[in-house]
Amino acid sequence: MNSIARGLRALAAGVPTVIRDLAGLAGAGLIAYGVWLIYVPAGFITAGALLLIGAILKAFADNRTGPDA
């Protein structure tokens, strides 16, 4: 029973990170969708740019903290 409680605590500790990431992805998706409603090719360009920026920021963060962080 003790191991179940530890597992649930570990799972609960990761929930804020998952929620933050999902909110960021939803925001990026809504921005791209809004631009797509205005002009379809610009929506694809915006989505690609947001993904590229996210990948670059993640790479910089990994470089600062190391690959195991």
Distance bins in CASP14 RR format, pairs under 12 A and 6 or more apart:
PFRMAT RR
TARGET T0000
AUTHOR 0000-0000-0000
RMODE 2
METHOD distances of the structure
MODEL  1
1 7 0 0 0 0 0 1 0 0 0 0 0
1 8 0 0 0 0 0 1 0 0 0 0 0
2 8 0 0 0 0 0 1 0 0 0 0 0
2 9 0 0 0 0 0 1 0 0 0 0 0
3 9 0 0 0 0 0 1 0 0 0 0 0
3 10 0 0 0 0 0 1 0 0 0 0 0
4 10 0 0 0 0 0 1 0 0 0 0 0
4 11 0 0 0 0 0 1 0 0 0 0 0
5 11 0 0 0 0 0 1 0 0 0 0 0
5 12 0 0 0 0 0 1 0 0 0 0 0
6 12 0 0 0 0 0 1 0 0 0 0 0
6 13 0 0 0 0 0 1 0 0 0 0 0
7 13 0 0 0 0 1 0 0 0 0 0 0
7 14 0 0 0 0 0 1 0 0 0 0 0
8 14 0 0 0 0 0 1 0 0 0 0 0
8 15 0 0 0 0 0 1 0 0 0 0 0
9 15 0 0 0 0 0 1 0 0 0 0 0
11 17 0 0 0 0 0 1 0 0 0 0 0
11 18 0 0 0 0 1 0 0 0 0 0 0
12 18 0 0 0 0 0 1 0 0 0 0 0
12 19 0 0 0 0 0 1 0 0 0 0 0
14 20 0 0 0 0 1 0 0 0 0 0 0
14 21 0 0 0 0 0 1 0 0 0 0 0
15 21 0 0 0 0 0 1 0 0 0 0 0
15 22 0 0 0 0 0 1 0 0 0 0 0
16 22 0 0 0 0 0 1 0 0 0 0 0
16 23 0 0 0 0 0 1 0 0 0 0 0
17 23 0 0 0 0 0 1 0 0 0 0 0
17 24 0 0 0 0 0 1 0 0 0 0 0
18 24 0 0 0 0 0 1 0 0 0 0 0
18 25 0 0 0 0 0 1 0 0 0 0 0
19 25 0 0 0 0 0 1 0 0 0 0 0
19 26 0 0 0 0 0 1 0 0 0 0 0
20 26 0 0 0 0 0 1 0 0 0 0 0
20 27 0 0 0 0 0 1 0 0 0 0 0
21 27 0 0 0 0 0 1 0 0 0 0 0
21 28 0 0 0 0 0 1 0 0 0 0 0
21 54 0 0 0 0 0 1 0 0 0 0 0
21 58 0 0 0 0 0 1 0 0 0 0 0
22 28 0 0 0 0 0 1 0 0 0 0 0
22 29 0 0 0 0 0 1 0 0 0 0 0
23 29 0 0 0 0 0 1 0 0 0 0 0
23 30 0 0 0 0 0 1 0 0 0 0 0
24 30 0 0 0 0 1 0 0 0 0 0 0
24 31 0 0 0 0 1 0 0 0 0 0 0
24 50 0 0 0 0 1 0 0 0 0 0 0
24 51 0 0 0 0 0 1 0 0 0 0 0
24 53 0 0 0 0 0 1 0 0 0 0 0
24 54 0 0 0 0 1 0 0 0 0 0 0
24 57 0 0 0 0 0 1 0 0 0 0 0
25 31 0 0 0 0 0 1 0 0 0 0 0
25 32 0 0 0 0 0 1 0 0 0 0 0
25 47 0 0 0 0 0 1 0 0 0 0 0
25 50 0 0 0 0 1 0 0 0 0 0 0
25 51 0 0 0 0 1 0 0 0 0 0 0
25 54 0 0 0 0 0 1 0 0 0 0 0
26 32 0 0 0 0 0 1 0 0 0 0 0
26 33 0 0 0 0 0 1 0 0 0 0 0
26 50 0 0 0 0 0 1 0 0 0 0 0
27 33 0 0 0 0 1 0 0 0 0 0 0
27 34 0 0 0 0 0 1 0 0 0 0 0
27 46 0 0 0 0 0 1 0 0 0 0 0
27 47 0 0 0 0 0 1 0 0 0 0 0
27 50 0 0 0 0 1 0 0 0 0 0 0
28 34 0 0 0 0 0 1 0 0 0 0 0
28 35 0 0 0 0 0 1 0 0 0 0 0
28 43 0 0 0 0 0 1 0 0 0 0 0
28 46 0 0 0 0 1 0 0 0 0 0 0
28 47 1 0 0 1 0 0 0 0 0 0 0
28 48 0 0 0 0 1 0 0 0 0 0 0
28 49 0 0 0 0 1 0 0 0 0 0 0
28 50 1 0 1 0 0 0 0 0 0 0 0
28 51 1 0 0 1 0 0 0 0 0 0 0
28 52 0 0 0 0 0 1 0 0 0 0 0
28 53 0 0 0 0 1 0 0 0 0 0 0
28 54 0 0 0 0 1 0 0 0 0 0 0
28 55 0 0 0 0 0 1 0 0 0 0 0
28 57 0 0 0 0 0 1 0 0 0 0 0
29 35 0 0 0 0 1 0 0 0 0 0 0
29 36 0 0 0 0 1 0 0 0 0 0 0
29 37 0 0 0 0 0 1 0 0 0 0 0
29 43 0 0 0 0 1 0 0 0 0 0 0
29 44 0 0 0 0 0 1 0 0 0 0 0
29 46 0 0 0 0 1 0 0 0 0 0 0
29 47 1 0 0 1 0 0 0 0 0 0 0
29 48 0 0 0 0 0 1 0 0 0 0 0
29 49 0 0 0 0 0 1 0 0 0 0 0
29 50 1 0 0 1 0 0 0 0 0 0 0
29 51 0 0 0 0 1 0 0 0 0 0 0
30 36 0 0 0 0 0 1 0 0 0 0 0
30 37 0 0 0 0 0 1 0 0 0 0 0
30 43 0 0 0 0 0 1 0 0 0 0 0
30 46 0 0 0 0 0 1 0 0 0 0 0
30 47 0 0 0 0 0 1 0 0 0 0 0
30 50 0 0 0 0 0 1 0 0 0 0 0
31 37 0 0 0 0 0 1 0 0 0 0 0
31 38 0 0 0 0 0 1 0 0 0 0 0
31 42 0 0 0 0 0 1 0 0 0 0 0
31 43 0 0 0 0 1 0 0 0 0 0 0
31 45 0 0 0 0 0 1 0 0 0 0 0
31 46 1 0 0 1 0 0 0 0 0 0 0
31 47 0 0 0 0 1 0 0 0 0 0 0
31 48 0 0 0 0 0 1 0 0 0 0 0
31 49 0 0 0 0 1 0 0 0 0 0 0
31 50 1 0 0 1 0 0 0 0 0 0 0
31 51 0 0 0 0 0 1 0 0 0 0 0
31 53 0 0 0 0 0 1 0 0 0 0 0
32 38 0 0 0 0 0 1 0 0 0 0 0
32 39 0 0 0 0 0 1 0 0 0 0 0
32 40 0 0 0 0 0 1 0 0 0 0 0
32 41 0 0 0 0 0 1 0 0 0 0 0
32 42 0 0 0 0 1 0 0 0 0 0 0
32 43 1 0 1 0 0 0 0 0 0 0 0
32 44 1 0 0 1 0 0 0 0 0 0 0
32 45 0 0 0 0 1 0 0 0 0 0 0
32 46 1 0 1 0 0 0 0 0 0 0 0
32 47 1 1 0 0 0 0 0 0 0 0 0
32 48 1 0 0 1 0 0 0 0 0 0 0
32 49 0 0 0 0 1 0 0 0 0 0 0
32 50 1 0 0 1 0 0 0 0 0 0 0
32 51 0 0 0 0 1 0 0 0 0 0 0
33 40 0 0 0 0 0 1 0 0 0 0 0
33 42 0 0 0 0 0 1 0 0 0 0 0
33 43 1 0 0 1 0 0 0 0 0 0 0
33 44 0 0 0 0 0 1 0 0 0 0 0
33 46 0 0 0 0 1 0 0 0 0 0 0
33 47 0 0 0 0 1 0 0 0 0 0 0
33 50 0 0 0 0 0 1 0 0 0 0 0
34 40 0 0 0 0 0 1 0 0 0 0 0
34 42 0 0 0 0 1 0 0 0 0 0 0
34 43 1 0 0 1 0 0 0 0 0 0 0
34 44 0 0 0 0 0 1 0 0 0 0 0
34 46 0 0 0 0 1 0 0 0 0 0 0
34 47 0 0 0 0 0 1 0 0 0 0 0
35 41 0 0 0 0 1 0 0 0 0 0 0
35 42 1 0 1 0 0 0 0 0 0 0 0
35 43 1 0 1 0 0 0 0 0 0 0 0
35 44 0 0 0 0 1 0 0 0 0 0 0
35 45 0 0 0 0 1 0 0 0 0 0 0
35 46 1 0 1 0 0 0 0 0 0 0 0
35 47 0 0 0 0 1 0 0 0 0 0 0
35 48 0 0 0 0 0 1 0 0 0 0 0
35 49 0 0 0 0 1 0 0 0 0 0 0
35 50 0 0 0 0 1 0 0 0 0 0 0
36 42 1 0 0 1 0 0 0 0 0 0 0
36 43 1 1 0 0 0 0 0 0 0 0 0
36 44 1 0 0 1 0 0 0 0 0 0 0
36 45 0 0 0 0 1 0 0 0 0 0 0
36 46 1 0 0 1 0 0 0 0 0 0 0
36 47 1 0 0 1 0 0 0 0 0 0 0
36 48 0 0 0 0 0 1 0 0 0 0 0
37 43 0 0 0 0 1 0 0 0 0 0 0
37 46 0 0 0 0 0 1 0 0 0 0 0
38 45 0 0 0 0 0 1 0 0 0 0 0
38 46 0 0 0 0 1 0 0 0 0 0 0
39 45 0 0 0 0 1 0 0 0 0 0 0
39 46 0 0 0 0 1 0 0 0 0 0 0
40 46 0 0 0 0 0 1 0 0 0 0 0
40 47 0 0 0 0 0 1 0 0 0 0 0
41 47 0 0 0 0 0 1 0 0 0 0 0
41 48 0 0 0 0 0 1 0 0 0 0 0
42 48 0 0 0 0 0 1 0 0 0 0 0
42 49 0 0 0 0 0 1 0 0 0 0 0
43 49 0 0 0 0 1 0 0 0 0 0 0
43 50 0 0 0 0 1 0 0 0 0 0 0
43 51 0 0 0 0 0 1 0 0 0 0 0
44 50 0 0 0 0 0 1 0 0 0 0 0
44 51 0 0 0 0 0 1 0 0 0 0 0
45 51 0 0 0 0 0 1 0 0 0 0 0
45 52 0 0 0 0 0 1 0 0 0 0 0
46 52 0 0 0 0 0 1 0 0 0 0 0
46 53 0 0 0 0 0 1 0 0 0 0 0
47 53 0 0 0 0 0 1 0 0 0 0 0
47 54 0 0 0 0 0 1 0 0 0 0 0
48 54 0 0 0 0 1 0 0 0 0 0 0
48 55 0 0 0 0 1 0 0 0 0 0 0
48 56 0 0 0 0 0 1 0 0 0 0 0
49 55 0 0 0 0 0 1 0 0 0 0 0
49 56 0 0 0 0 0 1 0 0 0 0 0
50 56 0 0 0 0 0 1 0 0 0 0 0
50 57 0 0 0 0 0 1 0 0 0 0 0
51 57 0 0 0 0 0 1 0 0 0 0 0
51 58 0 0 0 0 0 1 0 0 0 0 0
52 58 0 0 0 0 0 1 0 0 0 0 0
52 59 0 0 0 0 0 1 0 0 0 0 0
53 59 0 0 0 0 0 1 0 0 0 0 0
53 60 0 0 0 0 0 1 0 0 0 0 0
54 60 0 0 0 0 1 0 0 0 0 0 0
54 61 0 0 0 0 1 0 0 0 0 0 0
54 62 0 0 0 0 0 1 0 0 0 0 0
55 61 0 0 0 0 0 1 0 0 0 0 0
55 62 0 0 0 0 0 1 0 0 0 0 0
56 62 0 0 0 0 0 1 0 0 0 0 0
56 63 0 0 0 0 0 1 0 0 0 0 0
57 63 0 0 0 0 0 1 0 0 0 0 0
57 64 0 0 0 0 0 1 0 0 0 0 0
58 64 0 0 0 0 0 1 0 0 0 0 0
58 65 0 0 0 0 0 1 0 0 0 0 0
58 66 0 0 0 0 0 1 0 0 0 0 0
58 67 0 0 0 0 0 1 0 0 0 0 0
58 69 0 0 0 0 0 1 0 0 0 0 0
59 65 0 0 0 0 0 1 0 0 0 0 0
59 66 0 0 0 0 0 1 0 0 0 0 0
59 67 0 0 0 0 0 1 0 0 0 0 0
60 66 0 0 0 0 0 1 0 0 0 0 0
61 67 0 0 0 0 0 1 0 0 0 0 0
61 69 0 0 0 0 1 0 0 0 0 0 0
62 68 0 0 0 0 1 0 0 0 0 0 0
62 69 1 0 0 1 0 0 0 0 0 0 0
63 69 0 0 0 0 0 1 0 0 0 0 0
END
